Amino acid sequence: MVRFKYYFLSVFFVSTAAFAQNQEKQEVKKGHTNTNKFRQLYDEFSTPNMYRAASGAPGTAYYQQQADYKMDIVLDDKNQKISGYETVTYTNNSPDDLKYLWVQLDQNMRAKDSKSPLIEGSGVSDVLRPSQFVSNFMKEPFDGGFNIQEVSDTSGKPLTYMINRTMMRIELPEVLKSGGKFSFNVKWWYNINDHVDGRGRSGYEYFPKDGNRTYIIAQFFPRMAVYNDVEGWQNTQFWGREEFALPFGDYEVNITVPSDHILDGTGRLTNRKEVFSKKMMERYEQAQKSYDKPVVIVTQEEAAAKEGQFAETTKTWKLKAENVRDFAFATSRKYIWDMMAVKIGDRDVMAVSLYAKEGNPLWGDWSTKVVASTLESYSRMTFDYPYHKAISVHAKEQGMEYPMICWNYGRPNADGTYSDRTKYGMMGVIIHEVGHNFFPMIVNSDERQWTWMDEGLNTFVQYVAEQDFGKKHPEALSVGHDNFPSDRGPAKMIVPYMGGDQNFIAPIMSKGINVYQFGNNAYGKPATALNILRETVMGPELFDYAFREYAQRWMFKHPTPEDFFRTMEDASAFDLDWYWRGWFYTTDWVDIGIKDVKKYFVSSKPNKYIKDYLAKSGGSVNNLVPLVFMVEEGSEDYSEDLKEGTLVDNSTSLKEYLMDNFTPEERKNIKEPKYFYNITFEKPGGLVMPIIAKYTYADGTSETVTYPAQIWRLNDNEVSKAIASDKEIVSIEIDPKEETADVDTSNNIWPKQEVKSEFDQFKQKIKS
């Protein structure tokens, strides 16, 4: 049997895709900017080099500095004052010679002459709470800020230094050569602030009923700034909102506090037997073997009994930490203390909580269990947690993180009752702040420059960990909740922000202090972008592998956004430049809809398109090569009998082609679709995303097809798909599970449905 080719309509005209592609080339030739959303990010990215490879991995010459600290700290509970003497040993691992060192003095943000309050617009508010009015207009500024008493070398010789607000420059006696070390001393003190009054990241909370304070102490010592290959010294001023960039190092810290205080912080307690009672030691040893529930080291009764003592004597707690980027601690005589072990890889890690009785019963019931679950989830998504403990400290209106320790809010009512909002809020903030151990305490991004790299990545993994916690502890879920009620992560939750006023939205790739709607920009949108990337664009398996690769490549190192973007592509073979550009570099929004749906039937008779072509060309139907004609339902060429016939009945050319080119056995396996549709999708929104289309058929069945985002590569406004089906399509819905953050769903359904207002729905309900 002779097999031959049929020539179809494509010989007569240029395809739409080819035309669009040609137009794009012509625009570039004419000197126009290439605006195709699938172009590579070469203009936005820094050039790969010996320090940072094109793959997103650290380069062969990658380096980072080290800062080691030995500190003696004294906390004066009577006067709410902290003082310290520290020796810093700085190692210059860079290829550069350094003339001076930059040290961060973050507490200077609270100095009386601080400029931080002056950079915020503060017009007169129509209504103020009395506490706000007093704070704004009647109180003297808090006398905070570092009092630097000494800056010297190890022999005690003074060093020249200059303080510029929150940064201190120390002049070196001689140039610090590459590979060299330099040690210096700083003696300092400052007044500790009330973190409840003024929302500080650290400080104390006062409890008027018993006259005690709980202290959460961080950013409390002069800390080395980062020097790296990206921007030299990261010595941007600390204005208050943006967080920190810090080098790794080893710490030996001795902290002297009242002898009736309980204290825990970053690092391993090296004098436990000196500061623990015999009973506490017994309980601690028990906690190291308890994997299912916390063991209380200091009970509520024991803590309450100390609230009236106010010891005159002191006790020194000694902590040692290796390879951490910061140090923080919490101390109070009010603290209840519990712990449990959690298996991470082949190691045991202690999950720990410190809280005053005002946090119970909520904290005793859940805090440490949440810590343990968080370590398991984050370790699965990244790397095994490398430190020996993780501590959750109860502090009013707080949510802040440091290596191995964090402060978290969530306080029951005075009678011990609490709402679901309080419970889930407490669980969520603990997961988030414990999660910060991974981002940025270990994967050590520059928070001062790229807030989203710690907050956004961490909020994304927080969502995964929250869902894990709900599955591990269904008893924690309230009636009516099958899953943990996360407030960030799912696509639909970012829609109000992305569809909001463009005058008050900034790209994610903006410096944190300069963005509008900080929470949405730094936390919500990047977390949602990564969740959509995982669930909808790449798939969990591919995404998780690449995400783990990024985390493991940059453990205990300083990554940039390009390192993250490049690694995600390098480890997945997924070109994502279009995704990074749209979600991170622009404020575009998602809006994909159904513009038009047309139904077609096969016919043996020439349709209008061919008739018009022949009329213009002077051709004859008899001279056409055999063709299959598509006739739109309702057009002048359409007749009802086309509905009744089969494909081969309606098209002689098709029947002949099948008979001449296929054996009887082959013809049995050929599909015979009965319905043909031309579906035109439109994209009023600027953001490129996959098209997720759910097709529902007349027999009640349905299927969902995901068209990759690359479908928009040649036409950014609309695309059409030809659908051949043996079943009639009765409805089409775009993004049926709300996976893409589509801001306008009114164009997502065909046939278009009338959306009734809430008032119309109410009237309908009354009538029925």
N, C-alpha and C positions, 0 to 999 in steps of 0.2 A: 504494500500500500504506500502510495506517495504522500509524504507529509509536506505541507507548504505553509508559508507565512501569510498572515492577513495584515494588511496595512490599515491602520486606524486613523482617527482624526488627528493624532499628534503630528502627522506629516504636514498638516495644513496651518498649524499655528504654534506660537511659542508658549510654553507653559507659564502659568502665573509665577511659579517658583523661580524659574530661570529669569523671567523678566525682572523680578524683585532683586535677585542677586546681581543682575547686570546693572540695575539702577544704583545699587550700593557701590559697586566698583566705579561707576561713572562719577558718583559724588566724591569719592576719595581722590580720583584722578583730577577733578576740578579744584582740589585744594580744600574741600570741605572737611570738617572734623568727622572722624569715624565714630558714629554714635551707636553702632550696633551693640546691643547689650550682651552679646556673647564674645566680644573681643576680650583678649587677655588683659590682665591687670598690670602690664609692664610699666605703664605710666604711674600707677599708684604705688607699686611696690619698690622698695629699695633694691639695689643690685646685689645679688648673692656675692659673697666674698669668702675669704679664708676663715672668717669668724662665724659666719652663718651661711650654711650651704643652701643651694637651690632646692634641695629636697625638703627643707624645713628643719633639718637636724643641726645640732651644733657643728661648726666647721672644724677643720683640722687644727686651726690656731685659736679656737675659742678659749677665752680666759674669763676669770672673775676674781675680784678681790676678796680678801678675808679680813674680818675684824673680830678679834678675840677680846673678851672682857673679864676682868676680875673686879668685883664690886663689894663694898661693905655699905649696907643700907640700914638706916635707922628710921623707924616710923614712930612719931610722937603722937600718941592717941589723944593726949590731953589738949594739945595745941593744934592738932590737925596739920602737922608739918612733917615733911620727909626730907632727909638729907642723905648724901652719899659721897663716897670717894671711890673713883673708878680708875683703873689702869687699862688703857686700850692698846692692844698691839695690832698694828695695821700692816698687812702684807701686800706689797705691790706686785701682783701677778701679771699686770698689763705690760705691753712692750714699751710703754711710755715712761719717761722720767717725770716725777711730780714735784712741783715747787711748794705746794701747800695742800692741806687737807680740808675738806668741808664736813662739818658736824651739824646734825639736826638738833634744834632746840624747840621741840614742838610745844612745850608748855608756855613758851613766850606768846603764843596766841592768846593766852589769858592774862598777859601783862596789862598793867593799867594803861599803858600807851599803845596797846595793840591796834593795828590798823584793820584787823579783820571785821569789826562791826561797821566800819566806814565804807566798805565796798558794796554793802547791800542797800538797795532802795528801801526807805522806811517812812512812807507818808503816814499821816494821822489816820488811824483806824476809827471807824464809826462806833465800834463796840469793842471793849476789852474786858477780860476778866480782871478783878482787882489785883491778883498776883502779877499779871502781865503789866498793868499800869504802873505798879510800884517798881517792878524790875526795869521797865523802860525809862521811867521819868523821875523816880524818887530815890533810887539806890545809888550809892557810889559804886563804881566799877570794882569788881573783885581784884584784890591785889595778888594776882598769880604771876606766873613767869619764873624762869630760872634766876637765881642769884648765884652767879659764877664767882667763886672765891679764889680759885686757883686753877691755872693751866700751866703745867710744867713738864719737863722731861723726867726720866726715871731717876736722875740725880737730884731732882728738886729745883733745877734751874728754871726760872720762868720762861715761858714761850710767848711770843707775840701773837695776839689774836685780835680779831675784829668781829663784832656781832652785828649782823644785818637782820633785824627782826627774828625770824625763826631759824636762821642759819648762822653758824660760826665758822669763820675761816681761821685756821691755825697755820702760821708761817713756819715752815720747816727750817731748822738750823742749816741744813744742807739738802741738796736735791736728793729725793728718794729714788734711787735707781731701780730699773726693772729687776724684779726678783728680790728686792730689799725689804727690810722690816723696820718699823719705827714704833716705839712705845711712848705714850704720854699719859699724864694724869690729869684728871679734872675733879675738883671739889665743888660741890653745889648744894643748894637747898631750895625748896619752894613751899608755899602754902597750898595745902590740898583743897581742892574745890568740892563743893556739894554738887554731885553729878545729877541729882534730881532737879535742882534749881539751876537751870541753864543747859541741861542736856549734854553734859560733858561725856567724853568717851571713857573717862576714868575718874576716880574721885571717891567720895564717900556718900552713904545715905544715912541720915540721922533718924533715929526712932525715939520720938519724944516720950513714949510711955515708959521706957526703961532707961533712957539716956545713953544708949549705946549707938555705935556706928558700925556699919560693915564697909570695908574698904576693897575697892577693885582698882588696882594700881597698874597703869600702863603708860607708855610714852613718858616714863618718869625719869629717864636718864639721858644725858647727851649721847646721841646715836650717830654712828658713821653714815654718811650719805653714800650712794652707789656711784662708782665710776666704771663705765663700760665702753664697749666699742660703738654703741649706738649714738650717744650724745655726750660722751665725756662725763663730767660730774652732773648727776641729777640733783641740782640744788635749787629747784623750784620752791618758792616759799609755801609754807603750810598755812592756808587760809581757814581751814576748819572742816571743809566737807570732803575734799579729796584725801585719799589715804596715803600709803607710804611705799617707799622704795628703799630696801635695806639689803646689805650684804650678809652672807652667812658667816658664822663663826662659832667658837666655843665659849661657854659662859661658866664662871664660878662666882656664885652670888651668895653672900651671907646677909640675912635679913633679920634685924633685931626688932622685936615687937613685944608688947606686954605679955607676961608669962602665961596669962589665962587665954590668950588668943589661939585659934586654930588657923593654920596657914597652908596653902598649897599654891604651886605655880609651875612655870616652865622648868623642865629638868627633873632629874632624879634626886630625891631627898637622900643626902649622904649621911645624916646623923639622926636617922629615924629613932633609934633606941634612946637617944638623949631627949628627944622632944615628945615621944609617945609614952603614955602610961603603959603599965603591964597589960591592962585590960584592952587598951587600944591595939597593942601589938598582937594579942591573941585574935582579936577580931580581924585585923589586917591579914593575918596568915589564913584565916578562914575565907576571907573575901577572894584571895588569890586562887582558891579552888572552887569558887561558886560561879557557875556559868549561866544559871537560870534566873537568879534573882539577886538584888543587891544585899550586901551585908552592911549594917550600920556600924560605923567606926566610932562616931560620937552621936549619942542619942539626943532626941529633943529634950528629954528631961535633964540630961547632963548639960546641954547647952543653956537651957533656961535657968538652971541653978547658978551659972556663972554670970548671968546678966547684971547682978548687983554687986559683983566683987571688985571690979576695977583695980586689978593688981598693980602694985607699985614696982614690982620686980619685972625683969625682962627675960626673954629667951631668944636665942638665935637659931634660926632655921637655915640650913645650908643646902643649897641646890646646885647641881651641876648639869649642864646640858651641852651636847655636842651637835654641831652642824645645824644650828637654828638661826633664824634671821632676826629674832627679837626675843624679848623676855617680859613676862608680866606675872603678877601674883595677886592673890586675894587673901584677906586676913580679917578676923573678927572673933570675939568671944561668943558671938551669937550663933556661929555656924554649926549646923548639923552636917555630918559627913558620912556619905555611904559610897560603896564601891562594889564592883563585880568584875569578873574576868570575861573576856570575849576572845575567842580563837580567831586569829587573823593569820592565814597561811599556816606555818608550823610554829607560830609564836603566840604567847598569851599577852594580851594588852588589857590594862585596867581601865574600865569605864568608871568615871568618878563624878560625884555631885557634891557641891557645897551650897547650903541654903539655910536661911534663918527660919524660925518656926512660922513666920508670916507666909512662907511659901507652901506650907503643908495644908491639906494632905496631897495636893496636886504634885508637888515636887518629889515627895517620898515615893509616891506611886509610880511616877513615870519618867523622871528626868534621866536617871542612869540607864534605864532600858532603852530610851531613845538614843542615848549616846552610843550604846553597844550596837544597835541596829544600824545607825548611821555609819559607823566604822566598817561594818560588813558590806553595806551597799556601795560606799565610795571605793572601798578596796577592790570590789568586783569590777567597777567601772574604770579604775585607773591603775593602781598598784597597791600592794600590801602596805598598810599603814606602818611606817617604820619606827615610830616612837613607842615608848612603853606605856603611855597613858594618854587619856583625853578627859579634860575636866569641864563640867558645866557648872557655872556659878550663877545663882539667882540674884538678880539686881533689877531694881525697879526701872522700867522704861529703857532697858538696855538691850542692845544686840551688837556685840563687838567681839572680835576674834584676835587671838595671838597664838603662838606655838604651844600646843598641848593644853590651852586653857581659853575659855570664852565666857562672856557675860550674856545672860539671857533673861528676857522679861516673862511675865505671866504670873499674876498673883491672885489667889482666891480672895473672896470676900472675907471680912473679919470672922464670920461664923464658919468658914471653911468651905462654903459652897462656891461653885464657879460655873460659868456658862460654857457651852460648846465653843464659843468664840475664844474664850480665855484658854481653854484646854488645847484646842487645835493651834491657836496662836503660839502658845508656849512650845508645843511639840515642833511646830514648823521652824521657829527661830532657833531652837536647839540644833535641829538637823542642819540648818543653814550655817550657823556659826561653827559647829563642830566640823562641818564640811570645809570650812575655810582653812582647816589644817592642810588640805590638799591643794586648794587654790586660794590664796597665793603663798601660804607658808612654806610649801615644798616646791610646787611649780611656781616659781617666784617672779611673777610678772610685776611690772611697774605700775602700781595702783595710782600713783600721782599723775601719770600720763594717760593710762588706758584703764579707766575704772571698770569697764565691761569685762576685761580679761580676768578679773577675779570675781566680781559680783555676778556678771552674766553667766560665765561658765559654771560658777558655783550654784547659781539659782537653777540652772538646767539640771545638774546632777541632784540638787535638792528635790526637784520634782520626782525624779526616779526613786530616790531614797524614801520620800513620803509615801509613794505608792507601795514600795516594799514593806514599809513599816505597817501600813494598813493590812497587808496580807499576812505578815508575821504575827500581828497582834490585833485580830478582829475584835477582841474584847475592848480595845481602846476606842472603837468606832461607836458613835452614838446611833440610836435607833433611826433608821432611814438613810444611813450612810453605808453603802456597800464598799466604797473606796475612801481613802483619805481625801478630804476636800481641799485640795491644793488651790492656792489663789494665784499662782503663776505657773506658766508652762504650756497648758493647752492653747491651741491657736485662737480660739474664740475670745479668750480673755484679753488679748492685746488689740482687738478690733476697735474699741472706742478710742484708744490712743492713736493708732495708725490712721484712723479715719477722721481725726480731729483737726483743729485749726493749724494749718501749716506754719503760721507765724510763730507758733510756740512748740515746734518740734525741730530737733536737731539730729543729724546723722549719728549713729552709734559711734563712729570713728571721730569723736570729738573729745577734747579734754574735759574731764568730769566736771570741773568747776564752772565750765562755760555752757552747760546744756540746760534746756528747759526740762521740766518734768523729770527730775533726776531718777526717780524710782523706775519709771517706765523705760527711760533711755538706757540706764546702766544695768538694770535687773531684768525687767519684764520682756523687753523686745529681744535682746540677745538670747535669753533663755528660750523664748518662743521660737526664734529662728533656728536654734540648735535642735529643739524638739521636733519641729517640722522637718528639718534636714534628716533627722534620725528616723522618724516614723513614716514620712511620706515620700521624701526624695531619694534617699539612699537605702533605707531599710536598716533595722537595728543591727543585723550581723555585720554588715559592711561598715556602718558608722562606728559601732562599738570598737571594732578592731583598730580603726584609724585614730579614734579618740584615745584609746589606751596607748597607742604608739606615741602620740603627742605627749601624754602625761609622763610616760616612761623615758622618753628622750630628754625631757626638760625637768626631771626631778632634780631638786637642789641646784637649779640653774635659772637664768634670767631670760625667758622667751619674750619675743615681740609678737604683735599681731600677724606679721608675715610668716613667722615661724609656725604659728598655729594653722593659718590658711594653707600654707604649702604642705605641711605634714598631712593634713586631712586629705589632700589630693594625692600626695605621694603614696600613701598607704592604702588607698582605695581604688586607684585608677579611675577616679570620678572627677571630671573637669567641673570645678565649682566656681570659677571666676565670676560667672554670671550671678551666682547666688550671693557671694560675698559683696559684689558691687551693689546689687539691689538692696539687700537687707542692711548692710553695714556702712556703705558709703553714700546712700541717698536717704531721703525721707519718703520715697514712693510708697504706695499702698497697693494692696491686692484687690482687684475687681475684675473678675472673669464672668462672662455671661453668655447666654444663647441669643444670638442675633436673629437667626432665621432657621427654619426647618422646612425642607421641601421633599415631597415624596415623588418618586419616579417609577415608571414602568417601562419594560422593554417593548419595542415595536419594530415591525418590518417596514413601516412607512417612514419616509424622511420627516424629521421634525423641523421646526421653524428655523433652527440654527443652520441646518444644511440647505434648506430652501433659500434662505437669505444669501448664503454663501454662493450657491449656484446662480442666483439671480445677478449677483455682482460680478461673478467670474464668467458668466455666459456658458456655464457647463450644463450637462444633462445628467439626469438621474441614472440613465442607462450606462453612463461612462464611469460611474463611481465604482471603486473597488468594494467588495462586500463589507458592509458596516452594520454594527448593532446600534440602533437609535434609542436614545433615552428620552422619554416623554414625561414632562411634569404633570402631575395630577392637577386638573382644572385648567390646563392650557388649551389653546385652540386645536392642538393635535391630539388631545386626550379623548378617549371614549371609554365608557364603562365596561365594555367587553374586555379591555385589557386586564381588568381585575380578575376575570374568570380564567383566562388562559395561563398556561405554564410558560416558562421561558422559551422552550423550543416551539411551542405553539405560536407565540407572539413574534418570534424572530426567525425567519427562514434562513438568514445568513448564519445565525448562531447554530441552528440545527444542522446545517450542512457542514459547518466547521467541526462540530462534535463528531458527526458521522464519519468524516474523512480523516480525522486525526487521532481518534481514540478507538481502541478495541471495545467490544461489548463489555468485557470485564472491567476495563478502565472507566467506561461510562457509568457503571454501577456505583463507582466510588466518588463520582463528581457531585459536588453540592449543587442544589438547585434553589438558590434563594428566591423568595417570592416578592420581597419588598426591598426597595432601594431608596435611600435617603441621602440628601445633601444637607449636612448640618454645619452651619456657620457659627463659630465661636468668636466672640469679640472680647477685647481687653481694654475697657475704659481706664483701668488702673495702670500705673506705670510699671509695677513690679512684675517681672517675669516669674511664672510659676507653672508647674504641671497642670494639665486640665484633667480633673477627676470627674468623669461622667458616668452617672448611673442610668442605664437604659431599662425601662420597665415595659414588658410586653403584654399583649392582650390576654394571654393565658395566665397572667398573674405572676409569672417569673420575672427575674431581673438579673442583670449583671453589671458590674462596675469596671470600667476601663480607665486606666491612667495613661494619658498621653504625656510623655516627657516634656519638660520645659523647652527643650530644643525645637519643639513644634513651632515656636514663635521666632525662630532665628532669621527667617526671611521676610516676615511681615509682623511688625510689632503691634498691629492694630486688630487684625482678624485673620482667622484661618478656617478652612473648610475641610470636613472629612466626609468621604463617601462611605456609607454603611450599607452592606448587603446582608439581609436577614431572612430567614425562613419564617420568622414570626413578626407580626405587626408591632411596631413601637407605639405605645400609647402615651408615654411621658418620658421626659429626660430631665435629670437634675444634676446641676454642677455642685461639686463639693458637698455631697449629702451628709458627711459626718463632720463637717466644719473643721477640716484639716489644714486649710491654707490661709486662714485669717482674712477671708473675703469680707470687705467692709460694706458691700451692698449686695444683698442676696435677692433683691427684687427682680433681678434679671437672670436668676439661676435656674428657673423652672420653665419648661415647655410642656404643654400649652401654658401660657402665662396665666397665673392665678391672681385673682383680685384679693388684695390684702386689706382686710377690714381694720378700721381703727378700733382702739380699745372701747370707744364709746359705742360704735356699731355692734361690736361683740357683746357689750353689756345689754343693748336693746334687744338683740337676738335672744339672749339668755332669758330676759324678762318675758318675751313673747312665748317662748317654749315652756 
